[in-house]
Amino acid sequence: VDIDGQEAYRLTDTVGLAVDAVEVRSTTTLVVRPNSIPLSFKRKLEAAGRTFEFDCQFRGDVVAAKVSGAANLSRDIPLKPGDRCFDNNLISSFAAICTQLKLEPGKTVNVRTYHPSSMQIISLTFQCEGVEKVLHGGKELDCFKCLVGPINNNFWISRDGRLLKVSQGPLVIELVE
């Protein structure tokens, strides 16, 4: 998409889950620059008969965050240059971040992020454990296997920065072409 005459990417996700007989639906949109620097984040979440909305506008060294639903909150949260954005169930936010990582086996990469659901800065650590083969599009690709904390996920990221697989305990998500 074009934002103020500059290239950006709109990442959109729709989730529908049933958790312990409670239906959860959300629609999320994150807009980022090609280098994964966030411009805006919006989510509408419906759960247990309630609706919550998140609206975050990133402006240089601050994110103007608004949450409505059970309570209405509005805060300006300071950012540092290079801060990214990720949120629950928005795998495309991780895919955008992974394109910018410089990974090496045995090394750790730290990425400061803003997490809209908790309205706080969370530092993600990508601990590169080594290289493993991942079957993707009928081909075996060498991928960096990273333990990502504090979210306790494993990510498999191709050498060209594509997030191809995520696991958390027994849950495995594989991205396909």
ABEGO torsion letter per residue (X at the ends): XBBGGBBBBBBBBBBBBBBGGBBBBBBBBBBBBAAGBBABBBBBBBBGGBBBBBBBBBBEABBBBBBBEABBBBBBBBBBBGBBBBBBGBAAAAAAAAAABBBBBGBBBBBBBBBAAAGBBBBBBBBBAEBBBBBBGGBBBBBBBBBBOAAGBBBBBBAAGBBABBBBEABBBBBBX
